[in-house]
Amino acid sequence: MARFDDLIAVVTGAGSGLGYATAQRLAEEGATVALLDLNLDAATTAAKKINSGQKSARAYSVDVGKWESVDKTVAKVISDLGQPDILVNCAGIGKFVRSELETQENWERIIGVNLTGTFLMCRSVLPGMIEKESGSIVNIASNAGLMGQPYSAAYCASKGGVVNLTRALAVEYRSRGVRVNAVAPGGMNTPMIDTWGFPEGASRKDFARIMSPLGNSEPAEIAALVAFIASSDGRYMVGQIVGMDGGITCG
C-alpha cells in the first residue's frame, strides 16, 4: 500500500517547478491530487501528464493572494474530491531589486502570494482537517527566510513570515490532529529562477554566501522531502522548518 492511498492532496503553484514535482510525487504514492495554479493552462497540462500515468489529478485556477479566490477554489475542490488530507503551499514569486528602488506593487505582490497566500490556503483547508482530526500541511519557506539575502527584502520578509506562520499554526492545531511543518530550500532548478533578474551594478560576489558548491537542487529532491513530512512517516514532526539548501545555512 502506498503512503497516500485514499488521501486527497492540494498543491499550490502546481503548474510547474516544485509544485508540479510535488503533485507528481504524491500522485505516484497514491494520492488524489488537486493542482492549483494562477495559470490554469499550466495546471491542466501538468494534471494531464500525471493522469497519463494512470494517476488521479485535477486542475484548478486560483489566485492565492485573494481571499475570495482561495475560498471559492477550495470549496470547489471539496465538492469535487472531498476534504483535503494534505496541503502543500508551493506557490511563490520573487525578484531581485534594490530596496531603495522597491515599488509598492512589487512588494505587495510578493508578500501577497508568498505569505498571505500561504495563510489563506491554510485557513481554508483547516476546518475540514479539524473536523476529521487529521491533516498535514507543508509550507514551502526558503533559506531566505532564515538568513539575509541581498536585493531580496520583500522575498526574505515573506519567507521569514512563512517560517513563523508555520510555527504559530503548528502550536495552535497540534492538539487537534493537524500537523504543520515547512521546508526551506535554497536555489532550485525551476522556471522561477529565470524570473529574478540581476540588479544593475550588483556584483556576483554579493551572492557568494547564498550559493552552494553543490549547485542548485532539483525539484524532485525537495518533493521527496515534502512527501516524507506529509506522510505518516513524519507523524512526530510538528512545527519544524527543515532546511535543504546544499549546506548554505549549516554554518
KAGIUR-V627485 format. One record per backbone hydrogen bond with DSSP energy under -0.5 kcal/mol. CO is the residue of the C=O (numbers start at 1). NH is the residue of the N-H. If there is no record, write none. Layout:
# KAGIUR-V627485
co/nh
CO/NH
CO/NH
This chain:
# KAGIUR-V627485
co/nh
2/5
4/7
7/9
7/32
8/85
8/86
9/34
10/88
11/36
12/90
13/16
13/19
16/19
16/20
17/21
18/22
19/23
20/24
21/25
22/26
23/27
24/28
25/29
26/31
27/30
29/4
30/6
31/33
31/56
32/9
33/35
33/58
34/11
34/36
35/60
36/13
36/14
37/62
38/40
39/43
40/44
41/45
42/46
43/47
44/48
45/49
46/50
47/51
48/52
50/53
50/55
51/54
55/57
56/33
58/35
60/37
62/64
63/66
65/67
66/70
67/71
68/72
69/73
70/74
71/75
72/76
73/77
74/78
75/79
76/80
77/81
77/82
78/82
85/136
86/10
87/138
88/12
88/90
89/140
98/101
99/102
103/107
104/108
105/109
106/110
107/111
108/112
109/113
110/114
111/115
111/116
112/117
115/119
116/120
117/121
118/122
119/123
120/124
121/125
122/126
123/127
125/129
126/130
127/131
128/132
129/133
129/134
135/179
136/87
137/139
137/181
138/89
139/141
139/183
142/145
143/146
143/147
149/152
151/97
152/156
153/157
154/158
155/159
156/160
157/161
158/162
159/163
160/164
161/165
162/166
163/167
164/168
165/169
166/170
167/171
168/172
169/173
170/174
173/176
173/178
174/177
177/135
177/179
179/137
180/239
181/139
182/242
183/141
183/185
184/244
185/143
187/217
188/190
190/193
191/194
192/195
193/196
196/96
199/202
203/206
204/207
205/208
207/210
208/211
212/215
217/189
218/221
218/222
219/223
220/224
221/225
222/226
223/227
224/228
225/229
226/230
227/231
228/234
231/234
232/235
234/237
236/238
240/182
240/242
241/243
242/184
244/186
245/248
247/250
